[in-house]
């Protein structure tokens, strides 16, 4: 691998990470909001599942998705195994518990009186929930940043379901492992530096977005 091969790897890394974060947010923010506002007694069990999901070993998730997408698996006809779609699926599953848990905690910290106040002013239940989310937006941005960090740094699951195929499913994390195994430590350090810079730029963008939303 030489420096000319770097940019496709960076591009795929960003594509997979951003798609996974977007899907995680679309699924987990509504779930986290519901859990944060829920008075359902059994929701404690669901919260425990969410927190347990934060400790999911990536290789276990990778194995489960591999079995689902393999030729003999129930989702084998999709043909996703060893494609970026499988990598996005793995990172989405790993990111959902983090976004859900952080959103849930942020929403639960919003004073209960807020919903009653906005409802008294004529807001619908959906509008009241959006008002709560607006108050909890600091936590929501933290959830996005956490999901980004998890997605950008993931290696085990994406290697298992993506295969680290050159020019097709190789991302920065798997490339670092590959080059280290080959003894190309200098290039592995370059890849690691690019990964850190990419993560910093993405998180800087999230922080800028957060500052504008809060101001």
Secondary structure as GFF3:
##gff-version 3
##sequence-region A 1 215
A	DSSP	three_ten_helix	3	5	.	.	.	ID=ss1
A	DSSP	alpha_helix	6	37	.	.	.	ID=ss2
A	DSSP	alpha_helix	43	53	.	.	.	ID=ss3
A	DSSP	alpha_helix	58	69	.	.	.	ID=ss4
A	DSSP	three_ten_helix	76	78	.	.	.	ID=ss5
A	DSSP	alpha_helix	84	108	.	.	.	ID=ss6
A	DSSP	alpha_helix	113	120	.	.	.	ID=ss7
A	DSSP	alpha_helix	125	135	.	.	.	ID=ss8
A	DSSP	alpha_helix	137	153	.	.	.	ID=ss9
A	DSSP	alpha_helix	156	162	.	.	.	ID=ss10
A	DSSP	alpha_helix	172	181	.	.	.	ID=ss11
A	DSSP	alpha_helix	185	214	.	.	.	ID=ss12
###
